[in-house]
Amino acid sequence: MKDMRSVLHEILEDDLTPGEALRAFRVKIGLSQDELQEITGIARTNISALENGRLEMTSHYALLFGAALKMHPADILFPNGKFEKTDELLKIEKKADAILKKHAAG
């Protein structure tokens, strides 16, 4: 069986959101949203909202869906194998660099 990331790139070539990846993986293995709800306990309305980008895919959701779909949660959370750094993350990196330079010098 092909790994799910390969399947995903066969289905859709563009960069995917986590919700689009969830839908693609779910559809590929033949699960309905109702069945995914039964497996995970996540309301079907929330699954729909996640797939359509109306609700943010959190690591908690990715862990649950990963277990249900027998895949690594990072494949759902970061379907393109990358992530965009927010302004908050860039500020944290800048602060970390400054402190780590002090440690290296000291």
Residue, then its C-alpha position, 0 to 999 in steps of 0.5 A: m500500500k502506498d504511503m498516505r502522503s503519496v496518495l495525497h499528492e496524487i489526489l491534489e497537487d497544490d498546497l493543501t490546508p490541514g482540513e483539505a488533507l483530512r478530507a482527502f485522506r478520509v475520502k481515500i480510505g472510504l470513511s464518511q464524516d459520520e463514521l469518523q465521528e463514530i471512531t473519534g467522538i468528534a462531532r460531524t459538524n466539527i469535522s465538516a468545519l475542520e475540513n472546510g477551514r472554518l475551525e482550526m486544525t489543532s494538534h489534538y485533532a490531528l492526533l485523534f484523526g491520525a489514530a483513526l486514519k492509521m497515519h502520523p498526525a503531522d501528515i494531517l497538520f502539515p500536509n505539505g511537509k512545511f509550515e509558515k512561520t507566524d509573526e509570533l514565531l519569528k519574534i520568538e526565534k529572534k529572542a532565542d537567537a539573542i539569548l543563545k548568542k549570549h550563552a555561546a559567548g559566555 
